[in-house]
Structures are given as structure tokens and as C-alpha cells.
């Protein structure tokens, strides 16, 4: 399966789930802030799913993959966070604050998944050696 198709599947599944949940929530609660947030979370999940295939481009080094992924997240997820209304953006200082929070969470998520996959691969290699 080519990477674009794989990425679209990874992105569309959570997007559809979040969208359906948002529509159901709207039916019971009206046009609430929660249903709006669910749509933005679905959009962010879509971008994350599509961008996840960046780490499967074998001709790129790991550093190139990280750099491309960061730029893609900066151009998709960061503006989505700003438009979601989750964070007040009343000044340039607020914008910078959200930018640093975006980077902080990105770094935490990156390091967590990096070490989980590294640990998982070690277990797999150790199991293959038995």
C-alpha cells in the first residue's frame, strides 16, 4: 500500500470517529463547545495520521524525517490549535505561549513514542535471538 493511501486511512479513521461523535453530541446537547472541540480534535488526529507515514520514508534519514514532520505539524496542527479557540489569543505573547506549549507537547510525545518503540524493538530483537 503506498504511503499516501496509508496516511489517509490513518488520518480518516479518527477524523470520522471524532466527527460522528461530535454530531451525536450536537444532537443531544445542541451546538456546544464540546462538539466544536471534538471536530478540531478530529482534524488534528487527521493531520497526525497522515503525517505518521513520514517516518516510513526509508530514503530519508531519521533527522530529515523529524524535520519534515515538525514542519508539517507546524503548518497544520499549530494553526488548528489557534483556530480552535481552546487557547485565548489576545496578544502576541499569547501566540508565543501557545507556540511554546505546542513545542513542549510535541517534544514530550516524540520522546515518549521514540523510547517506547526503541524498547519494543529491543524486546523484538531479543526474542528473535532466542
N, C-alpha and C positions, 0 to 999 in steps of 0.2 A: 504494500500500500504506500503510495507516495506521501511525502511529508505534509503537503498542503491538505490533503484529504484527512490524514491522521489528525492534524491540528484542528481542522474544522469539526471533526467528530468530538475531539476532546473539549472543544470550546462550546459547541452547540448543546451538548447534553446538559451541562449545568445551567446554561443560559435558559434553556427550555424549562428545566425544573424550577428555576427561580421565577421565571415569567408566569408559569402556571400557578405557582404558589402565590405570587403577587395578585393575580387575577382572582383567585379563590379568596384571598384576604380582602380584596376590594369588595367582593360580593357580600361578605359578612360585616365588614367594618366601614364600607364606603371608601372614598379616596384618601386613605390615611397616609401618614408619613411612613409607616412601616411598609406598606405596599410599594411606595415610591423607592424606599431604600432597597427593597428586595430586587427591584428592577435594576438599580445601579450595581448591586452585588452580582447580579446575573451577568451584567455587562463586563464587570471586572473579571469574573470567572471565565467568561468567553475569551477575553484577551489573554488571560493566563494559560488557558487550554491551548489556544492557537500558538502562543509563543513557546510552549513547552517543547515543541519539536526542534527548536533552535539547538538544543543540546544533543540532537541526533544527527546534526550535520557533521559527518566524520572528517571532512576535509578541513574543517576549522579547528584551530587549537582551542583548548579549554578557555584560555584568556579571551580569544575572539568571541567565543560563544557567550561568555559572561558580558562582554562589552555590548554585543548586539542585543542581548536580552535586556540589559539595563536601558539602552536607548529605546527599545520597543516599549518597555514598561513606562518610561518617562513620557513617551508620546501618546500612550493610550490610557494607562491606569491613572497616572497623575492628573491629567485633565478631567478624567471621570470623577475622581475624588473631589476635585474643585467644583465641578458642576453638580455633584450630588447634594450639596447643601449640608452635608454632615459636619463640615468644619466651617466656622464663620470666617469669611474672607472680607474683612472691612478695611484692611490696610496691607501695605507691602510686607509689614512684619508678620501678619497672619499668613500670607502666602509663603514666606520663607519658613515659618514654623511648620506648615503642612509639608513643605518640601523636605525638611529635615526629618519629620515623622515618617514620611514616605520612604526615605532612605534608611532610616533606623529599622523600620519593619521589614524592608527588603533585605537588609543585611542579616537580621535575625532569622528570617525564613530561609534565606540562602544557606547560611551556616548550618542551620538545623537539618535541612534536607541533604546538604553535602555530607555531613557526618553520618547521617542515617544510611545513605547509600554507600558510603565508604565502609561502614561497619557491616552492612548487609553483604557487600561484595567480598569482604574478608571471610565472612561465615561461609559464603558460597564456595570460595576457593578452597577453604579448609575442608569443607565437606567433599569436594571433588578429589582431594588428596587422600581421602580415607579408603 
